[in-house]
Amino acid sequence: MGGEPFLYPFLEDAVELFKKVTITTNGLFLASDSPRVSRWIELFKTKKGTGKDGKEEKTLSIQLSIEGNQIETDAVRGQGVWNKVMDAAKLLKKNRISCYFRCTYHEGNLPTIPWLIDNIAHPLDIPLVLFPQIGVSPLTADQQIWLFNLIIEKNTKYKSHNLIDQPHFMQWLGEKGRCGA
């Protein structure tokens, strides 16, 4: 499915049906003045379950899509989208709803990643999760190592949880990757 998930008539049923839910959005609906936004916020607040340790945990997360900085995001997603994504992020944070920024990375936007962490992810206390962009050349080994070390450095500096969503990043950290293949 593509498009804005908050426009799907069955989304609320799906959120109620599944134990853990991540909704991927550009945030435009959440930043709108639709009267349905407050209803969704209240539903998000109540979506909880029991973790492996027996403690209550939130089981819903909102993934806010960006393409890099404001110029890159607006160029790809439309003028003004960046500001609306930031408004949605602040609304979710204010209401203590789990969210993170999802950003593709490629050679062309590597220089913006430190800025994103220092000026957006850290001040808003919202993690940045990086995914490799499909359809472009992969990073060189040196670029990949630079990116891995950057994320580790920023996470240490800010005590944050930014990450690169790839099994070999988890292995770089000495942790088990999620791919079972």
N, C-alpha and C positions, 0 to 999 in steps of 0.2 A: 504494500500500500504506500502511496506517496501522498504528498500534500500535508495540509494542516490537520493533525489528528483530532483537534478539538471540534472540528466540523463533522466528524463521523457520528452518526446518530447512535451507534452502539458502543461508543468508547466508555461511557459510564458503566455499562453492564460488564465490559471487559475488565475495568479497574476493580470492580467488586468481585468478579469471578476468580481472578488469578491472585495467588499469594504475593508474588513480587512483580512489580510493574515498573518499567522505565518508559517514559513517554518522550519521544524525540520531537522537538518543535523548534521553529525559529523564534518563538516567543511573541509573535505578532498578536495572537488572540489574547494572551495573558496581559499584554500591554494595552489592550483596547478598553473601551468604556462599556463593553457588553455587560448587561446585568448578569449574565451567566458566569462571569469571571469569579465573583464572590462565592457562588455555589461550588465551583470547582475548587477554590482555595479551601473551603470548609471540608470538602470530601478528601482532599489531599492530607489535611491535618489529621483526619481520623483513620487513614490507611496505615495500620500497624499490625504487627504480628509478633511471634515469639522467636527469638534467635536460638542458635544452638546452645547457648549458655543459659537458656531459660528466661532471659531478660527481654523486656519489651523493646522492639526496634521498629523504626519506620521501614515500610516495605514498598514505598513509592519514591521514585526519583525522576526528576525532570532533566532532560539533556537539552541544553540550549545550543543550537548550531551557529557557529561563526566561522569565518574563512581566514581569520587573521585579525589585523587591526581594522579600524573603521573604514578606511579607504578600500581595503580588500573586500571586506564584508559587503559594503554598499555596492561595490562594482559587480559582485557576483549575485547578490540577493536582492538588490534594489535600493534606491536612495532612501535613507532614513531608517533602514532595517537595523543597523547597528544600535542606534539610540533606543529603539523599541526593545531589542534584545536586552540591553542594559536595564531598561525600566522593568522588564519582566524578571530579570535576575534579582533586582532590588526588592521587588514585590515578594518573590519566593523566599528570599533570605529574611525579610521582615516577618514573614509568617512561619519561619522555621521549617520550611519545606526543603527537603534534600534536592540539590540540583548541582549540575556541573556544566562547564562549557565544553562543547565538543568542537574540535578544530582539526581540519586536515592539515598535514604538513607536507612540504615539498621543498626542493632546493630554493625556489623563489621566495618563500616566506620564512625561511629559517631566521633571518635577522629580526623579525617581529616577535618571535616567541619569547625572548627575554623580556621585552617590553610588555607583552601580554601578561606575563606572570607578575612582574614588578608593579604594573599600573592598573591591572584589572583583577586578575585572580586573587592576588594577595590582599589588596585593600578591601575587596568584597568578601573575602574568605570563602571563595567558591573555587573548587579545583578546576584545573585545565586538563582535559584528557585529549591527547593527540592521536590521530589516526593517519596512516600514510595515505596520501591522495592516490587514487586509482587513475591509471591512464597517463601518468607521467613517469619519467625515468626515476628509479629508486635512488635514494641517497647513496653516495660513495661510503665506503667503510669509515673513512675519516669523518665525514659529516655525521654519520650515524653515531659514532663514538662521541663526537662533540655534543650532539643532542642528548644522548644518554647522560653524559656527565653534567650538562647544563641542568637537566631535571633533578638529578641527585643534589647538585649544589644549591639550587633554589629551594628544594624541599628541606634541606638541612638548615638553610638560612631562615626560612619562614615557618618551619615546623608544619609544612603543608603536605598535601597528598596529590600533587600533579603527577600524571603518568603518561606513558606512551602505551597504547593498547596493542601490544604485540608480545607474543610469548618470549621472543629473544630479549626484550627489555627486562622481563621478569627474571630471566636466567642471568642477565647482566647484574641484576641486584642480588643474585644468589637465591632467588625464590623459584618455586615451581611455576612454570607457565600453565595457562589454562587449557591449552589445546591437548586433547586426549589422543590425537592421531600419532 
